[in-house]
């Protein structure tokens, strides 16, 4: 997860299509496990970079899941 974030946040590396592909693969498993930060980054990546509607739809679903989990975690902390 840290490596994927570093790759995407690096000014030169983050623009390379192959690097984005590697970062996406590194984010996939944590996103499946419910890590909100991974779901958010992978969702953004898929919405911005993928050319087909299926991948963009998956990206939107990941962003929705991340938003739901982020809100529910905040509500638990306030209780």
TORKOL-810293 format. One record per residue (C-alpha): x, y, z; residue in three letters. Coordinates in nm, 2 decimals, padded with zeros to 4 digits. Example, Ala and Ser with C-alpha at 12.3 -4.5 7.8 and 13.67 -1.06 7.14 Angstrom:
REM residues 2
[[01.23,-00.45,00.78],ALA]
[[01.37,-00.11,00.71],SER]
REM end
This chain:
REM residues 79
[[00.00,00.00,00.00],UNK]
[[00.28,00.24,00.09],UNK]
[[00.47,00.16,-00.22],UNK]
[[00.16,00.22,-00.44],UNK]
[[00.09,00.56,-00.28],UNK]
[[00.46,00.65,-00.32],UNK]
[[00.45,00.56,-00.69],UNK]
[[00.13,00.76,-00.75],UNK]
[[00.24,01.06,-00.55],UNK]
[[00.59,01.07,-00.72],UNK]
[[00.58,01.36,-00.98],UNK]
[[00.76,01.18,-01.26],UNK]
[[00.66,00.82,-01.18],UNK]
[[00.30,00.89,-01.12],UNK]
[[00.25,01.00,-01.48],UNK]
[[00.37,00.68,-01.63],UNK]
[[00.10,00.44,-01.75],UNK]
[[00.30,00.13,-01.65],UNK]
[[00.36,00.27,-01.30],UNK]
[[-00.01,00.34,-01.26],UNK]
[[-00.08,-00.02,-01.36],UNK]
[[00.16,-00.15,-01.10],UNK]
[[00.02,00.08,-00.83],UNK]
[[-00.33,-00.04,-00.92],UNK]
[[-00.23,-00.40,-00.88],UNK]
[[-00.07,-00.33,-00.54],UNK]
[[-00.39,-00.15,-00.42],UNK]
[[-00.63,-00.42,-00.54],UNK]
[[-00.59,-00.67,-00.24],UNK]
[[-00.60,-00.41,00.04],UNK]
[[-00.91,-00.26,-00.14],UNK]
[[-01.08,-00.60,-00.14],UNK]
[[-01.00,-00.64,00.23],UNK]
[[-01.18,-00.31,00.30],UNK]
[[-00.89,-00.07,00.36],UNK]
[[-01.06,00.27,00.30],UNK]
[[-00.75,00.45,00.18],UNK]
[[-00.68,00.17,-00.08],UNK]
[[-01.04,00.17,-00.20],UNK]
[[-01.03,00.55,-00.24],UNK]
[[-00.70,00.56,-00.43],UNK]
[[-00.79,00.27,-00.65],UNK]
[[-01.13,00.41,-00.72],UNK]
[[-00.98,00.74,-00.82],UNK]
[[-00.73,00.58,-01.04],UNK]
[[-00.99,00.37,-01.22],UNK]
[[-01.22,00.66,-01.27],UNK]
[[-00.95,00.88,-01.41],UNK]
[[-00.73,00.64,-01.61],UNK]
[[-00.95,00.36,-01.74],UNK]
[[-01.10,00.39,-02.09],UNK]
[[-01.39,00.16,-02.06],UNK]
[[-01.72,00.20,-01.88],UNK]
[[-01.69,-00.12,-01.68],UNK]
[[-01.37,-00.02,-01.51],UNK]
[[-01.50,00.33,-01.44],UNK]
[[-01.82,00.18,-01.29],UNK]
[[-01.60,-00.04,-01.06],UNK]
[[-01.40,00.27,-00.97],UNK]
[[-01.72,00.45,-00.87],UNK]
[[-01.83,00.16,-00.66],UNK]
[[-01.49,00.15,-00.48],UNK]
[[-01.53,00.53,-00.41],UNK]
[[-01.88,00.47,-00.27],UNK]
[[-01.76,00.19,-00.04],UNK]
[[-01.47,00.40,00.08],UNK]
[[-01.71,00.69,00.15],UNK]
[[-01.95,00.47,00.34],UNK]
[[-01.68,00.31,00.55],UNK]
[[-01.51,00.64,00.62],UNK]
[[-01.84,00.79,00.74],UNK]
[[-01.93,00.49,00.95],UNK]
[[-01.59,00.48,01.11],UNK]
[[-01.62,00.85,01.20],UNK]
[[-01.96,00.79,01.36],UNK]
[[-01.82,00.51,01.57],UNK]
[[-01.54,00.74,01.70],UNK]
[[-01.79,01.01,01.80],UNK]
[[-02.02,00.77,02.00],UNK]
REM end
